[in-house]
Amino acid sequence: MGRLVCALALVLGGTACASGGDTAIPSRVSIVAGEPEPHMHAVVALVRDDGSLRCSATLVAERVVLTAAHCGVVEAASRWQVAAGPSLADAERFEVTHAVGHPLHRSGSATHDLALMLLGESPGITPVALAAMPPPVGATVRIVGWGQSGPEASDGGLRRSGVSMVERIDSTHMRLRAAPASPCLGDSGGAVLWDPGSGEVLVGVISRGPADCADGAEATRVDAERDDFVRPTLASWAPASVPVGGRCWYDAQCAQGSCTPAIDVPALRFCATACASGRRCPPRAQCHDGYCKPAPPSPGAPDAPCATDEDCAVGHCETDLGVCVLPCVPGHPDACPAPRVCRRVERTEFHCVVIEGDAASAGCGCGPVPSAPMSAATWAAALVGAFALRGPRRARRGHRRRSFQAQSGSAAVPSEKVQPQSHSRSLRHESGHERL
């Protein structure tokens, strides 16, 4: 591994680190003073759809990886892939179907810097056990990641490991000292492993450190977040964990039936049982494509009833109307899926709405939209711009405490929900360190 460069990952790009400084730089670097690690298969690489390496992650369940929230995986989960193998050149790629960040993580903060990603299929790799306690100060730990071997290196894309020492521990983080290895750019989300005597367990997720990849890297303590975030999320994604009518991401997740596309927003999926044409379905469901699916508007879809943003799988909750609404970018060619159009509803907000009657010539005339089936591709195109608006809107309203239950993640597709995350600019942590 290389030395820790700036924040372990300004995953969406950034400027180069100034000499001796703590400015943000791209996340594509690896563990300093480390060695190639061909055998720790559970530590995987996170790759964007353009093929670029951005961060590292660790498999913690059959089809779930744990990484750093600041890597930005929640913003567009479907645009990421997990690469498993000793190097990117030899790695097998796995699609990501959903991601969720710690509900209390905020952009630019190292606090609660964790995110979980659900894979489309199992990579067939043994997961790493989660630590129940932190290592003691002075303990030697093994760090594993895919980043560069130094702040000026360009050799990311190879899994490396090295030894560090725990220098300090607080309630949520541990500080590492090179012994002689330390993390560097691209190691964000990588593993800090410790053997308490019964085999290695995951005690930390690499978060950030100094620009020169030297001493002082920080990792999020896994034990501190295990019971409130990691385990509940894993339980909600486990096979047979979702009842009929609940939102799902893969067939085996349903206690009964199959995970089927919603009638109105196909990118949303719900557990449904089979039905014959004309068969009577349960209340608030209808027979569609051979399954009893939620009747439109589907739960969490635009026009569905809501009390808070957490009730909306796409868009946000307009509390005055009591329904989920879809923000839009005026003038964008794919601003809204038909029959919706983009209209101003507040001084600085635009929503996808239906224009009622002659309202188009008499003002807004906006109202809740009668739900109509639309293709997943249409929804995805419309939501690329819409989800980018949700973070600023939440900032204006003030951050809300969110449930630890894994209901949704943020992304630019309708199967994922937006949370505030990192942007392509320097965001200095309180300690003066930045993301690797």
N, C-alpha and C positions, 0 to 999 in steps of 0.2 A: 504494500500500500504506500501511497505517497503521503506526504504531510498534509495536514488538513488545509485545504485552500479555502478561502472565504466560506460563506455558508455552503454547506455540503451541496446545495443545489439551488441555484436560481434556474430552475428547470426550463423556464421559457426563454432563456437567453440572458445575456448580461454583458457587462464590460469586463475587461481583463483586470486582474488584481494589480494594484500599484505595488511597487517594491516596498516590502515591510509594512504595507497597509492592510486594512480590513475591508476593502471595497469588494463589491459583488463581482463574481466572475461566473462563466458558464459552469455547469455541473459535471462536465465530462472529464473527470480525473480519478485516479485510484490510490490505493493504500501505499504510503511511503514506507520504505524499508521492509516491505513485505515480500512474500514469495508466491508464485503461482499456486492456486488451490484447486486441483482438478477433482477432488473428492467430496467437497461440501456442497452437494447437489441442491440442497434446500435454499441456498442463497442464490437468488436469481437476479437478472438484469431487467430494468424497466426501459422499454424502447418505445419511442413515439412512432406514429404511422409514417413518418418520413424516414424511418430507419435509424434515427439518432439515439444514442445512449443518453439517458437523462439521470437515472438513479438506480439504486439497488433495493432489494426487498428480500424477505425471508418467508418461506412457506410455513404456515402455522396450523393449517388444516389441509384436508385432502385437496381442496381446490381454492384455498384462500391464502393470499400473501399479505404480510404486514410491512408497511413502509412509512416514510415520513410524510406528513400531510403537506408540508411546504413544497413537495415535489409537484403538486398541482394535479394529481391523478383524479381528483374528484371533479375537476372542472370539465373534463371530457374523457370519461373513462373508456368509451368505445374507441378512442383514438390511441390507446396504449396497447402494447403487447408485453407479455412476460417471456423472456428468453431464458431457457434452462439448458445448461451445458457448461463446459469449462471455459469457452470463449464464444463471442458473438458469431464468429465464423462457423462454429460447429454446433450452435445452439438450436434447439427446437423452439418454435414460437407458439404461444398460446394466447388466444383472444381474451380480452377482459369484458365481462358483461355488465359489471356494476362496481361501484366504489363508494365508500363512505368515509368521510373524515371525522375525527373526534369532534363532537358537537360543540365543544368549548374552545376549539382552536381558532385563532384569529390571524389573519394575514399579517406578516411581519413579526409574529411572536413565536418564541421557542416553546411556549407552554402548550401542553397537550399535542405535541407535534407527531401525531400518528394518523395513519389511514389504512383501511383494509380494502383489498381488491378481490372480487369474486371472478374466478376464471370460468371460461365456457366449458372446460373439461378438466379432468384431473391429469396432472403431468406424470402421475405414477411415481412420485418421490415421497420419501418418508418425511413428514413435517418435523419441525423442531419444537420441543416442549417449551412451554412458557414458564419463566421463573416465578416462584412464589415469594422470593425475597431477594434483595440486592446483594451483590458480593460485598465483603467488607472493604474498607479503605485499605489500600496497600495490596489488594489481591491482583494477580495477573489475569488478564482476560484476553481472549482471541477476537480480533476484529476481522470481518470478512466483507469484501465489497468488490465492485466492478470499476472503480474509478481509476484515475491516473496515479502514477508513481511519484509525482511531484507537481508543484504549482505551474511549472513551465513545460511539463511533459505533455505528450499527445498519444499516450499508449493505453488509453482506456479501452474497455471491451474485453478484458481478461480478468477472470476472477482471481483475486489475491487475498492472502491472509497474513496476519502478523500479530505480534504480541504487544499489548499496552498494559498500563497499570492504572488502577482506580485511584485517583488522587483526592477526590472529594465527592461526597454524596449529599444531596439535599432531598426534599420531599418528592420531587418529580424528575430529577436529573442526576447524572453522574458525570464527573469531569475526568478525562483521561490524560495520562502522561505517556509519551512515547517510551517504549521499552523493548526494542527501539522503534517499533512501528507506530504510525498514526494515520488517521484517515485523510483523504484529500477529495478534490472535486469528483463527483460521480459516485462517491461512497454514501451520500445521503440515503437514508433508508436501510443501509446495510446493517449487518448483525454484530452485536457485542455478545460473545458467548463466554460462559463461565462454567467450570466443572466443580460442583460442590462435593464431589466424591462419588456420585452415582451416574455420571455422564454429563455432557454439556447441555446447558439450557440457555434459552434466549433471555438475557438480562437487560439488554438495551438496544435501542434503534438509533443509529448514528444520525445526528441532527445538524450540527454546525461546528465551526471552529475558526482559528485564525487564518489569515490570507496566505501565510507561508506554509501551511500544513504542518506546523510544528506542534509543540505541547499546547494543551488547552482545549482539545475537542470536547464537545458535549454530546451526550446521548440521552434520549428519553428512557426513563426507567420503565420496563415492561410490567414489573410487579405492581407498580403504583397505578397503572391503568388497566390491569388485567380484568378485575372483577366488575368495574363500572363501564368499560367500553369494549374491550376485546372479546371476552367470553360471551356477553349478551349478543354481540353482533354475530359471532360464530354460531350461536344457538339459533338465531333467527334465519341463518342461511343454511342450516343443516338439512339433510334429507328428511322428508316427512314432517317438516316443521310448520308448514303453512296449511291452514284449513281451506275448504272450498270457499271461493269468493275472495281469498286473500291475494295480495300482490306477490308475484313469484318471478324467478329468473331462470329456472330449469325444471324439467319434468319431475325429477326425483324429489324436489323440494316439496311437492304437494302430498299431503296426507292421503288425498283421494283425487282421482282424475288426472288431468294433464295441465301443464302450464301453457295457456292459450292466449293469443293476442286479443286485446280489447276490441270491441266493435267499433268504437269511435276513434280511438288513438291506438293503432296497432303496435306502436312501440311500447305501450304498457301491456303487461301480461298478468293474468290472473288464473288461479287454480279453478278448474271447471270440470264437471262431470259430463259424460256423454248424454246426448238426447236425440230422439228421433224427430223427424219433421212433424210439427203439430203437437208434440208432447208438451205437457204443461210443466214449466220450470218453477222453481221456488219463487217466492215474492222478490221483486226487484231484480229479477233475472229473466232472460229470454233466450230461446233456442236460436243459435246462430252458428253456421258452419259445423253443425253436429254437436255443439256443446252449449250447456246452460251458462251463459256469460252474464256479467253484470250489465243491466240495462243502461244505456247512455242517459246522462253523462256518467262514465265510469268513475269510480272513486279516485279522486286526485286529478282528474282530467279537467280542462277548462269547463266552467259552468257547474261543476260539482259543488255541493254544499261544503262550506269550510268555516272554521272558527279562527284558525291560525295558519301561518305558512306551512306548518308541519303537515297539515291536512292535504296539501297540494303536491302531487308528484311532479307536475310541470307548472311553470309560472309561479304566482303567489296568491295569497288570499286577500281579496279586496273586502275588508271587514264591513264596509258600508253596505255592500251588496250581499255579503255572506256567501260568495262563490269564488272559486278559483278563476283567475284571469291570466291572460298571456300577454306579457309586455312585448313591445315591438319597436323596430327602428323605422321611422317614417322614411319613405323613399326607397327603401331596400326592395329589390325585385321579388324576394321571397319573404317579405315581412310577415305575412300571415297566410295560413292555409285557407282556401276558399271554403265557405262563403264569407269568412271574416275579412275585415279590412282594418288597416291601422289608423286609429283616430286618437287625438288628444283627449284625455279624460281628466287630467289635472294639469297644473301649470307646466310641469316638467316631465309628465308621464304620458306614454302612449300605450294603448292596449289594442289587441285584436278583438274587434267587436263586429256585430251585425248592424247594418244601418236599416232601421225600421221604416217601412213605408216611404214617404217623401222626405225623411229626415236628412237625407244627403244634401238637400238644398236649403234646409232650414236650421242647420246647426249640427251638433253631434248626433243626437238621437240614439245614443248608445244604450244597449240593453243586453241582458244575458243572452248568450248565443244558443239557438237550437242546435243540439249536437248532431253531427252528420258524419258518417264514416269517411275517413281520409287515409290515404296510404301512409305507410311508415316513412317513405322517402319524402313525401310532402311535409309531414310533421318535422322531420329532422332538418330539412332546409329552413323551415320557418323559425325553428327554435335556436339555430346557431347564433343569430343576433339577439334573440329574446333573452336567453339565459345570461348573456354578458351584462344585461341591465340589472339583474336581480341583486348582485352584490352592492352596487352603489345605492340602490333603493333601501336595502336593509340598513346600510350605514346611516342614511338620513333618518330612518325611523329609530335607530339605536339597536344595538345587538340584543337579541333575545336569547335567553337560556333555552337550549334545545334538549329534547329527550335523548337519552343514551340509546334508545332502541334504534336499530338499523332499518329505518323505513325507506331511506333514499340517499342518493349521493348526488354531487353536482356535476353536470356535464352539458355539452351542447347537443344532446339528443333527448327526446322526451322520456326515455326510460330512466333518466337520471335527473337529479335535482341540484340546484345551485347552492353552494355555500361560499362565503368570502374566502378567497385563497390568494396565493402569491401572484405578483405581476412581474413583468420583465424590467425591474429596476432595483436599485440598491435599497435594501430594507435592513437597517442595522438593528441587531438585537441589543437588549439593555446592557449586556455584558461587553458590547463592542465587537462580538463575534458575528459572523454572518453564515448563511447557509452554504453547505458544501455542495 
